[in-house]
Amino acid sequence: MKQPFRLRTKIRKILPWFLIDMGIASKGDDCEKYVGEHEWYNIDNEYSGCYHCQIAKKR
Ligand SMILES: [Zn+2]
């Protein structure tokens, strides 16, 4: 399955934080608009965030 933000996710791991802070490698808006599926990771045991976009949900 293609992930439209995967490249940017990769870039965010490589780029220095200040470039990320400037929004150059900011997350996509919402995977569901494109592929309909997020890839979740645990933020703080209460919320899950998507690797590829800025969506977060309560666990
Ligand atoms: Zn997503």
N, CA, C, O and the ligand as a Tripos MOL2 file, in Angstrom:
@<TRIPOS>MOLECULE
protein
  237   235    60     0     0
PROTEIN
NO_CHARGES

@<TRIPOS>ATOM
      1 N           0.8420   -1.1970    0.0000 N.3       1 MET1
      2 CA          0.0000    0.0000    0.0000 C.3       1 MET1
      3 C           0.8790    1.2500    0.0000 C.2       1 MET1
      4 O           1.8430    1.3500    0.7590 O.2       1 MET1
      5 N           0.5390    2.1580   -0.8320 N.am      2 LYS2
      6 CA          1.3310    3.3830   -0.8910 C.3       2 LYS2
      7 C           0.9750    4.3160    0.2540 C.2       2 LYS2
      8 O          -0.1930    4.4770    0.6090 O.2       2 LYS2
      9 N           1.9830    4.9150    0.8130 N.am      3 GLN3
     10 CA          1.7900    5.8630    1.8980 C.3       3 GLN3
     11 C           2.3010    7.2220    1.4210 C.2       3 GLN3
     12 O           3.5110    7.3980    1.2760 O.2       3 GLN3
     13 N           1.4180    8.1790    1.1760 N.am      4 PRO4
     14 CA          1.8430    9.4420    0.5570 C.3       4 PRO4
     15 C           2.8100   10.2400    1.4070 C.2       4 PRO4
     16 O           3.5720   11.0510    0.8810 O.2       4 PRO4
     17 N           2.7930   10.0220    2.7260 N.am      5 PHE5
     18 CA          3.6470   10.8380    3.5910 C.3       5 PHE5
     19 C           4.9020   10.1030    4.0230 C.2       5 PHE5
     20 O           5.6940   10.6250    4.8080 O.2       5 PHE5
     21 N           5.0890    8.8720    3.5040 N.am      6 ARG6
     22 CA          6.2110    8.0830    3.9740 C.3       6 ARG6
     23 C           7.5460    8.7650    3.6860 C.2       6 ARG6
     24 O           8.4630    8.7270    4.5070 O.2       6 ARG6
     25 N           7.6450    9.3810    2.5260 N.am      7 LEU7
     26 CA          8.8890   10.0600    2.1810 C.3       7 LEU7
     27 C           9.1700   11.1850    3.1680 C.2       7 LEU7
     28 O          10.3020   11.3670    3.6170 O.2       7 LEU7
     29 N           8.1280   11.9340    3.4970 N.am      8 ARG8
     30 CA          8.3340   13.0270    4.4400 C.3       8 ARG8
     31 C           8.6650   12.4950    5.8260 C.2       8 ARG8
     32 O           9.4480   13.1020    6.5570 O.2       8 ARG8
     33 N           8.0720   11.3670    6.1870 N.am      9 THR9
     34 CA          8.3980   10.7490    7.4670 C.3       9 THR9
     35 C           9.8810   10.4060    7.5040 C.2       9 THR9
     36 O          10.5540   10.5950    8.5170 O.2       9 THR9
     37 N          10.3660    9.9100    6.4030 N.am     10 LYS10
     38 CA         11.7750    9.5670    6.2780 C.3      10 LYS10
     39 C          12.6330   10.8170    6.3990 C.2      10 LYS10
     40 O          13.6460   10.8300    7.0980 O.2      10 LYS10
     41 N          12.2030   11.8770    5.6970 N.am     11 ILE11
     42 CA         12.9630   13.1240    5.7250 C.3      11 ILE11
     43 C          13.0440   13.6780    7.1400 C.2      11 ILE11
     44 O          14.0820   14.1920    7.5560 O.2      11 ILE11
     45 N          11.9340   13.5690    7.8800 N.am     12 ARG12
     46 CA         11.9230   14.0990    9.2430 C.3      12 ARG12
     47 C          12.9440   13.4200   10.1310 C.2      12 ARG12
     48 O          13.4530   14.0300   11.0710 O.2      12 ARG12
     49 N          13.2500   12.1560    9.8430 N.am     13 LYS13
     50 CA         14.2340   11.4450   10.6540 C.3      13 LYS13
     51 C          15.6500   11.8690   10.3100 C.2      13 LYS13
     52 O          16.5700   11.7010   11.1110 O.2      13 LYS13
     53 N          15.8210   12.4210    9.1170 N.am     14 ILE14
     54 CA         17.1490   12.7690    8.6310 C.3      14 ILE14
     55 C          17.4710   14.2360    8.8860 C.2      14 ILE14
     56 O          18.5820   14.5810    9.2890 O.2      14 ILE14
     57 N          16.4830   15.0950    8.6460 N.am     15 LEU15
     58 CA         16.7170   16.5270    8.7530 C.3      15 LEU15
     59 C          16.9600   16.9550   10.1930 C.2      15 LEU15
     60 O          16.4110   16.3700   11.1270 O.2      15 LEU15
     61 N          17.7860   17.9790   10.3640 N.am     16 PRO16
     62 CA         17.9460   18.5580   11.7010 C.3      16 PRO16
     63 C          16.6290   19.1570   12.1920 C.2      16 PRO16
     64 O          15.7670   19.5410   11.4010 O.2      16 PRO16
     65 N          16.4970   19.2250   13.5120 N.am     17 TRP17
     66 CA         15.2160   19.6390   14.0980 C.3      17 TRP17
     67 C          14.7900   21.0300   13.6570 C.2      17 TRP17
     68 O          13.5940   21.2840   13.5140 O.2      17 TRP17
     69 N          15.7380   21.9390   13.4370 N.am     18 PHE18
     70 CA         15.3190   23.3230   13.1200 C.3      18 PHE18
     71 C          14.6390   23.4260   11.7720 C.2      18 PHE18
     72 O          13.7810   24.2870   11.5730 O.2      18 PHE18
     73 N          15.0100   22.5610   10.8440 N.am     19 LEU19
     74 CA         14.3040   22.5470    9.5590 C.3      19 LEU19
     75 C          12.8830   22.0240    9.7390 C.2      19 LEU19
     76 O          11.9320   22.5110    9.1280 O.2      19 LEU19
     77 N          12.7770   21.0220   10.5940 N.am     20 ILE20
     78 CA         11.4540   20.4760   10.8860 C.3      20 ILE20
     79 C          10.5940   21.5450   11.5360 C.2      20 ILE20
     80 O           9.4090   21.6860   11.2370 O.2      20 ILE20
     81 N          11.2270   22.3000   12.4400 N.am     21 ASP21
     82 CA         10.5230   23.3580   13.1410 C.3      21 ASP21
     83 C           9.9980   24.4170   12.1920 C.2      21 ASP21
     84 O           8.9510   25.0150   12.4380 O.2      21 ASP21
     85 N          10.7160   24.6480   11.1200 N.am     22 MET22
     86 CA         10.2960   25.6370   10.1330 C.3      22 MET22
     87 C           9.1630   25.1140    9.2550 C.2      22 MET22
     88 O           8.5970   25.8490    8.4450 O.2      22 MET22
     89 N           8.8500   23.8670    9.4240 N.am     23 GLY23
     90 CA          7.7180   23.3260    8.6870 C.3      23 GLY23
     91 C           8.0820   22.7120    7.3600 C.2      23 GLY23
     92 O           7.2050   22.3180    6.5910 O.2      23 GLY23
     93 N           9.3640   22.6270    7.0850 N.am     24 ILE24
     94 CA          9.8050   22.0760    5.8060 C.3      24 ILE24
     95 C           9.4080   20.6130    5.6740 C.2      24 ILE24
     96 O           9.0190   20.1530    4.6010 O.2      24 ILE24
     97 N           9.5120   19.8940    6.7810 N.am     25 ALA25
     98 CA          9.1720   18.4750    6.7310 C.3      25 ALA25
     99 C           8.0040   18.1770    7.6590 C.2      25 ALA25
    100 O           7.9660   17.1490    8.3350 O.2      25 ALA25
    101 N           7.0660   19.0910    7.6720 N.am     26 SER26
    102 CA          5.9180   18.8940    8.5590 C.3      26 SER26
    103 C           5.0530   17.7300    8.0860 C.2      26 SER26
    104 O           5.0980   17.3210    6.9260 O.2      26 SER26
    105 N           4.2760   17.2180    9.0120 N.am     27 LYS27
    106 CA          3.4550   16.0580    8.6820 C.3      27 LYS27
    107 C           2.3460   16.4260    7.6980 C.2      27 LYS27
    108 O           1.9610   17.5880    7.5700 O.2      27 LYS27
    109 N           1.8470   15.4000    7.0100 N.am     28 GLY28
    110 CA          0.7030   15.5960    6.1330 C.3      28 GLY28
    111 C          -0.5460   15.8770    6.9380 C.2      28 GLY28
    112 O          -0.5650   15.6790    8.1530 O.2      28 GLY28
    113 N          -1.5740   16.3310    6.2810 N.am     29 ASP29
    114 CA         -2.7620   16.7160    7.0450 C.3      29 ASP29
    115 C          -3.5810   15.5160    7.5190 C.2      29 ASP29
    116 O          -3.9500   15.4560    8.6920 O.2      29 ASP29
    117 N          -3.8690   14.5720    6.6430 N.am     30 ASP30
    118 CA         -4.6960   13.4370    7.0520 C.3      30 ASP30
    119 C          -4.5840   12.3000    6.0440 C.2      30 ASP30
    120 O          -4.9920   12.4320    4.8900 O.2      30 ASP30
    121 N          -4.0260   11.1820    6.4990 N.am     31 CYS31
    122 CA         -3.8750   10.0210    5.6080 C.3      31 CYS31
    123 C          -5.2070    9.5640    5.0330 C.2      31 CYS31
    124 O          -5.2800    9.0950    3.8960 O.2      31 CYS31
    125 N          -6.2590    9.7060    5.8350 N.am     32 GLU32
    126 CA         -7.5420    9.1500    5.4130 C.3      32 GLU32
    127 C          -8.0480    9.7930    4.1340 C.2      32 GLU32
    128 O          -8.8240    9.1920    3.3920 O.2      32 GLU32
    129 N          -7.6080   11.0090    3.8830 N.am     33 LYS33
    130 CA         -8.0010   11.6650    2.6400 C.3      33 LYS33
    131 C          -7.3460   10.9950    1.4430 C.2      33 LYS33
    132 O          -7.8280   11.1030    0.3150 O.2      33 LYS33
    133 N          -6.2360   10.2970    1.7010 N.am     34 TYR34
    134 CA         -5.4530    9.7570    0.5980 C.3      34 TYR34
    135 C          -5.5230    8.2410    0.5180 C.2      34 TYR34
    136 O          -5.8730    7.6840   -0.5230 O.2      34 TYR34
    137 N          -5.1890    7.5740    1.6200 N.am     35 VAL35
    138 CA         -5.1430    6.1070    1.5800 C.3      35 VAL35
    139 C          -6.1110    5.4680    2.5610 C.2      35 VAL35
    140 O          -6.2960    4.2510    2.5490 O.2      35 VAL35
    141 N          -6.7310    6.2770    3.4100 N.am     36 GLY36
    142 CA         -7.7460    5.7560    4.3140 C.3      36 GLY36
    143 C          -7.2160    5.0160    5.5150 C.2      36 GLY36
    144 O          -7.9830    4.3860    6.2440 O.2      36 GLY36
    145 N          -5.9130    5.0790    5.7350 N.am     37 GLU37
    146 CA         -5.3870    4.3370    6.8750 C.3      37 GLU37
    147 C          -4.1850    5.0420    7.4960 C.2      37 GLU37
    148 O          -3.3020    5.5320    6.7910 O.2      37 GLU37
    149 N          -4.1680    5.0820    8.8120 N.am     38 HIS38
    150 CA         -3.0410    5.6590    9.5310 C.3      38 HIS38
    151 C          -2.1450    4.5490   10.0560 C.2      38 HIS38
    152 O          -2.5450    3.3880   10.1400 O.2      38 HIS38
    153 N          -0.9400    4.9310   10.4010 N.am     39 GLU39
    154 CA         -0.0590    3.9950   11.1050 C.3      39 GLU39
    155 C           0.1970    4.5960   12.4790 C.2      39 GLU39
    156 O           0.8620    5.6250   12.6030 O.2      39 GLU39
    157 N          -0.3280    3.9570   13.4930 N.am     40 TRP40
    158 CA         -0.3320    4.5480   14.8290 C.3      40 TRP40
    159 C           0.9320    4.2200   15.6190 C.2      40 TRP40
    160 O           1.5350    3.1580   15.4630 O.2      40 TRP40
    161 N           1.3040    5.1620   16.4640 N.am     41 TYR41
    162 CA          2.3300    4.8850   17.4680 C.3      41 TYR41
    163 C           1.8500    5.4610   18.7940 C.2      41 TYR41
    164 O           1.0110    6.3610   18.8270 O.2      41 TYR41
    165 N           2.3810    4.9430   19.8580 N.am     42 ASN42
    166 CA          1.9630    5.3540   21.1920 C.3      42 ASN42
    167 C           2.6510    6.6570   21.5910 C.2      42 ASN42
    168 O           3.8790    6.7210   21.6410 O.2      42 ASN42
    169 N           1.8630    7.6980   21.8760 N.am     43 ILE43
    170 CA          2.4630    8.9740   22.2830 C.3      43 ILE43
    171 C           2.7460    8.9650   23.7820 C.2      43 ILE43
    172 O           3.8880    9.1620   24.1960 O.2      43 ILE43
    173 N           1.7260    8.7400   24.5900 N.am     44 ASP44
    174 CA          1.9150    8.8490   26.0420 C.3      44 ASP44
    175 C           1.0050    7.8900   26.8070 C.2      44 ASP44
    176 O           0.6280    8.1780   27.9430 O.2      44 ASP44
    177 N           0.6550    6.7860   26.2200 N.am     45 ASN45
    178 CA         -0.2520    5.7880   26.8020 C.3      45 ASN45
    179 C          -1.6920    6.2640   26.8640 C.2      45 ASN45
    180 O          -2.5750    5.5110   27.2740 O.2      45 ASN45
    181 N          -1.9370    7.4910   26.4670 N.am     46 GLU46
    182 CA         -3.3150    7.9660   26.4280 C.3      46 GLU46
    183 C          -3.7180    8.2520   24.9960 C.2      46 GLU46
    184 O          -4.8590    8.0180   24.5980 O.2      46 GLU46
    185 N          -2.7730    8.7590   24.2320 N.am     47 TYR47
    186 CA         -3.0520    9.0900   22.8470 C.3      47 TYR47
    187 C          -2.1580    8.2940   21.9040 C.2      47 TYR47
    188 O          -1.0170    7.9570   22.2210 O.2      47 TYR47
    189 N          -2.7220    8.0060   20.7300 N.am     48 SER48
    190 CA         -1.9360    7.4410   19.6480 C.3      48 SER48
    191 C          -1.8270    8.4920   18.5600 C.2      48 SER48
    192 O          -2.7970    9.1800   18.2430 O.2      48 SER48
    193 N          -0.6500    8.6070   17.9970 N.am     49 GLY49
    194 CA         -0.4560    9.5390   16.9040 C.3      49 GLY49
    195 C          -0.1200    8.7770   15.6420 C.2      49 GLY49
    196 O           0.3530    7.6420   15.6970 O.2      49 GLY49
    197 N          -0.3620    9.3980   14.5180 N.am     50 CYS50
    198 CA         -0.0380    8.7730   13.2450 C.3      50 CYS50
    199 C           1.3690    9.2000   12.8270 C.2      50 CYS50
    200 O           1.7430   10.3670   12.9470 O.2      50 CYS50
    201 N           2.1350    8.2340   12.3380 N.am     51 TYR51
    202 CA          3.4870    8.5220   11.8770 C.3      51 TYR51
    203 C           3.5020    9.5190   10.7300 C.2      51 TYR51
    204 O           4.4520   10.2860   10.5780 O.2      51 TYR51
    205 N           2.4620    9.5070    9.9360 N.am     52 HIS52
    206 CA          2.5290   10.1900    8.6470 C.3      52 HIS52
    207 C           1.7470   11.4860    8.5780 C.2      52 HIS52
    208 O           1.9630   12.2910    7.6720 O.2      52 HIS52
    209 N           0.8430   11.7020    9.5200 N.am     53 CYS53
    210 CA          0.0640   12.9390    9.4930 C.3      53 CYS53
    211 C          -0.1090   13.4350   10.9270 C.2      53 CYS53
    212 O           0.4270   12.8460   11.8660 O.2      53 CYS53
    213 N          -0.8510   14.5080   11.0840 N.am     54 GLN54
    214 CA         -0.9310   15.1270   12.4080 C.3      54 GLN54
    215 C          -2.1230   14.6340   13.2230 C.2      54 GLN54
    216 O          -2.4030   15.1700   14.2950 O.2      54 GLN54
    217 N          -2.8200   13.6250   12.7290 N.am     55 ILE55
    218 CA         -3.9690   13.0930   13.4520 C.3      55 ILE55
    219 C          -3.5230   12.3400   14.7120 C.2      55 ILE55
    220 O          -2.5580   11.5760   14.6800 O.2      55 ILE55
    221 N          -4.2320   12.5650   15.8090 N.am     56 ALA56
    222 CA         -4.0110   11.7970   17.0320 C.3      56 ALA56
    223 C          -5.3540   11.3470   17.5650 C.2      56 ALA56
    224 O          -6.3620   12.0300   17.3810 O.2      56 ALA56
    225 N          -5.3720   10.2030   18.2240 N.am     57 LYS57
    226 CA         -6.6370    9.7140   18.7840 C.3      57 LYS57
    227 C          -6.4080    9.1920   20.1830 C.2      57 LYS57
    228 O          -5.3100    8.7570   20.5310 O.2      57 LYS57
    229 N          -7.4740    9.2430   20.9910 N.am     58 LYS58
    230 CA         -7.4110    8.6830   22.3330 C.3      58 LYS58
    231 C          -7.4170    7.1650   22.2280 C.2      58 LYS58
    232 O          -8.1630    6.5950   21.4320 O.2      58 LYS58
    233 N          -6.5780    6.5070   23.0360 N.am     59 ARG59
    234 CA         -6.5120    5.0570   22.9780 C.3      59 ARG59
    235 C          -7.7120    4.4350   23.6490 C.2      59 ARG59
    236 O          -7.8270    3.2100   23.6970 O.2      59 ARG59
    237 ZN         -2.1680    9.4060    9.3200 Zn       60 ZN60
@<TRIPOS>BOND
     1     1     2 1
     2     2     3 1
     3     3     4 2
     4     3     5 am
     5     5     6 1
     6     6     7 1
     7     7     8 2
     8     7     9 am
     9     9    10 1
    10    10    11 1
    11    11    12 2
    12    11    13 am
    13    13    14 1
    14    14    15 1
    15    15    16 2
    16    15    17 am
    17    17    18 1
    18    18    19 1
    19    19    20 2
    20    19    21 am
    21    21    22 1
    22    22    23 1
    23    23    24 2
    24    23    25 am
    25    25    26 1
    26    26    27 1
    27    27    28 2
    28    27    29 am
    29    29    30 1
    30    30    31 1
    31    31    32 2
    32    31    33 am
    33    33    34 1
    34    34    35 1
    35    35    36 2
    36    35    37 am
    37    37    38 1
    38    38    39 1
    39    39    40 2
    40    39    41 am
    41    41    42 1
    42    42    43 1
    43    43    44 2
    44    43    45 am
    45    45    46 1
    46    46    47 1
    47    47    48 2
    48    47    49 am
    49    49    50 1
    50    50    51 1
    51    51    52 2
    52    51    53 am
    53    53    54 1
    54    54    55 1
    55    55    56 2
    56    55    57 am
    57    57    58 1
    58    58    59 1
    59    59    60 2
    60    59    61 am
    61    61    62 1
    62    62    63 1
    63    63    64 2
    64    63    65 am
    65    65    66 1
    66    66    67 1
    67    67    68 2
    68    67    69 am
    69    69    70 1
    70    70    71 1
    71    71    72 2
    72    71    73 am
    73    73    74 1
    74    74    75 1
    75    75    76 2
    76    75    77 am
    77    77    78 1
    78    78    79 1
    79    79    80 2
    80    79    81 am
    81    81    82 1
    82    82    83 1
    83    83    84 2
    84    83    85 am
    85    85    86 1
    86    86    87 1
    87    87    88 2
    88    87    89 am
    89    89    90 1
    90    90    91 1
    91    91    92 2
    92    91    93 am
    93    93    94 1
    94    94    95 1
    95    95    96 2
    96    95    97 am
    97    97    98 1
    98    98    99 1
    99    99   100 2
   100    99   101 am
   101   101   102 1
   102   102   103 1
   103   103   104 2
   104   103   105 am
   105   105   106 1
   106   106   107 1
   107   107   108 2
   108   107   109 am
   109   109   110 1
   110   110   111 1
   111   111   112 2
   112   111   113 am
   113   113   114 1
   114   114   115 1
   115   115   116 2
   116   115   117 am
   117   117   118 1
   118   118   119 1
   119   119   120 2
   120   119   121 am
   121   121   122 1
   122   122   123 1
   123   123   124 2
   124   123   125 am
   125   125   126 1
   126   126   127 1
   127   127   128 2
   128   127   129 am
   129   129   130 1
   130   130   131 1
   131   131   132 2
   132   131   133 am
   133   133   134 1
   134   134   135 1
   135   135   136 2
   136   135   137 am
   137   137   138 1
   138   138   139 1
   139   139   140 2
   140   139   141 am
   141   141   142 1
   142   142   143 1
   143   143   144 2
   144   143   145 am
   145   145   146 1
   146   146   147 1
   147   147   148 2
   148   147   149 am
   149   149   150 1
   150   150   151 1
   151   151   152 2
   152   151   153 am
   153   153   154 1
   154   154   155 1
   155   155   156 2
   156   155   157 am
   157   157   158 1
   158   158   159 1
   159   159   160 2
   160   159   161 am
   161   161   162 1
   162   162   163 1
   163   163   164 2
   164   163   165 am
   165   165   166 1
   166   166   167 1
   167   167   168 2
   168   167   169 am
   169   169   170 1
   170   170   171 1
   171   171   172 2
   172   171   173 am
   173   173   174 1
   174   174   175 1
   175   175   176 2
   176   175   177 am
   177   177   178 1
   178   178   179 1
   179   179   180 2
   180   179   181 am
   181   181   182 1
   182   182   183 1
   183   183   184 2
   184   183   185 am
   185   185   186 1
   186   186   187 1
   187   187   188 2
   188   187   189 am
   189   189   190 1
   190   190   191 1
   191   191   192 2
   192   191   193 am
   193   193   194 1
   194   194   195 1
   195   195   196 2
   196   195   197 am
   197   197   198 1
   198   198   199 1
   199   199   200 2
   200   199   201 am
   201   201   202 1
   202   202   203 1
   203   203   204 2
   204   203   205 am
   205   205   206 1
   206   206   207 1
   207   207   208 2
   208   207   209 am
   209   209   210 1
   210   210   211 1
   211   211   212 2
   212   211   213 am
   213   213   214 1
   214   214   215 1
   215   215   216 2
   216   215   217 am
   217   217   218 1
   218   218   219 1
   219   219   220 2
   220   219   221 am
   221   221   222 1
   222   222   223 1
   223   223   224 2
   224   223   225 am
   225   225   226 1
   226   226   227 1
   227   227   228 2
   228   227   229 am
   229   229   230 1
   230   230   231 1
   231   231   232 2
   232   231   233 am
   233   233   234 1
   234   234   235 1
   235   235   236 2
@<TRIPOS>SUBSTRUCTURE
     1 MET1         2 RESIDUE 1 A MET
     2 LYS2         6 RESIDUE 1 A LYS
     3 GLN3        10 RESIDUE 1 A GLN
     4 PRO4        14 RESIDUE 1 A PRO
     5 PHE5        18 RESIDUE 1 A PHE
     6 ARG6        22 RESIDUE 1 A ARG
     7 LEU7        26 RESIDUE 1 A LEU
     8 ARG8        30 RESIDUE 1 A ARG
     9 THR9        34 RESIDUE 1 A THR
    10 LYS10       38 RESIDUE 1 A LYS
    11 ILE11       42 RESIDUE 1 A ILE
    12 ARG12       46 RESIDUE 1 A ARG
    13 LYS13       50 RESIDUE 1 A LYS
    14 ILE14       54 RESIDUE 1 A ILE
    15 LEU15       58 RESIDUE 1 A LEU
    16 PRO16       62 RESIDUE 1 A PRO
    17 TRP17       66 RESIDUE 1 A TRP
    18 PHE18       70 RESIDUE 1 A PHE
    19 LEU19       74 RESIDUE 1 A LEU
    20 ILE20       78 RESIDUE 1 A ILE
    21 ASP21       82 RESIDUE 1 A ASP
    22 MET22       86 RESIDUE 1 A MET
    23 GLY23       90 RESIDUE 1 A GLY
    24 ILE24       94 RESIDUE 1 A ILE
    25 ALA25       98 RESIDUE 1 A ALA
    26 SER26      102 RESIDUE 1 A SER
    27 LYS27      106 RESIDUE 1 A LYS
    28 GLY28      110 RESIDUE 1 A GLY
    29 ASP29      114 RESIDUE 1 A ASP
    30 ASP30      118 RESIDUE 1 A ASP
    31 CYS31      122 RESIDUE 1 A CYS
    32 GLU32      126 RESIDUE 1 A GLU
    33 LYS33      130 RESIDUE 1 A LYS
    34 TYR34      134 RESIDUE 1 A TYR
    35 VAL35      138 RESIDUE 1 A VAL
    36 GLY36      142 RESIDUE 1 A GLY
    37 GLU37      146 RESIDUE 1 A GLU
    38 HIS38      150 RESIDUE 1 A HIS
    39 GLU39      154 RESIDUE 1 A GLU
    40 TRP40      158 RESIDUE 1 A TRP
    41 TYR41      162 RESIDUE 1 A TYR
    42 ASN42      166 RESIDUE 1 A ASN
    43 ILE43      170 RESIDUE 1 A ILE
    44 ASP44      174 RESIDUE 1 A ASP
    45 ASN45      178 RESIDUE 1 A ASN
    46 GLU46      182 RESIDUE 1 A GLU
    47 TYR47      186 RESIDUE 1 A TYR
    48 SER48      190 RESIDUE 1 A SER
    49 GLY49      194 RESIDUE 1 A GLY
    50 CYS50      198 RESIDUE 1 A CYS
    51 TYR51      202 RESIDUE 1 A TYR
    52 HIS52      206 RESIDUE 1 A HIS
    53 CYS53      210 RESIDUE 1 A CYS
    54 GLN54      214 RESIDUE 1 A GLN
    55 ILE55      218 RESIDUE 1 A ILE
    56 ALA56      222 RESIDUE 1 A ALA
    57 LYS57      226 RESIDUE 1 A LYS
    58 LYS58      230 RESIDUE 1 A LYS
    59 ARG59      234 RESIDUE 1 A ARG
    60 ZN60       237 GROUP 0 **** ****
